[in-house]
Amino acid sequence: MTPPPYAIARCMFAVAAAAAIWPVASGAQMTPIDPAAWSTPNVMVEGLRNGDRGRTRSARDREASAIRTCRSLPAFRRKLGASDPKIIKLTQLCRKAGYR
């Protein structure tokens, strides 16, 4: 079964339009880059200014998460079984932390 002639013409027109627009669209995105903006001192200062924000959780967040996990231990135990190695390790950690 061959496609109707207008379908082939539409496809050819779409390819030709994309080929004509492609260089214009890619050229518009090119912006000049200032090499001094990426020099080592500037990058280092920016890294020090930003630090590790968002990458690490505070001690309070970690403790709250641990408390929630230890409170959910009975549900995990029902789901996975008391003899599951993960449950055994979690029970030990919760007892060591003093949450169980």
Buried (B, 14 or more C-beta within 10 A) or exposed (E): EEEEEEEEEEEEEEEEEEEEEEEEEEEEEEEEEEEEEEEEEEEEEEEEEEEEEEEEEEEEEEEEEBEEBBEEBEEBBEEEEEEEEEBEEBBEBBEEEEBB
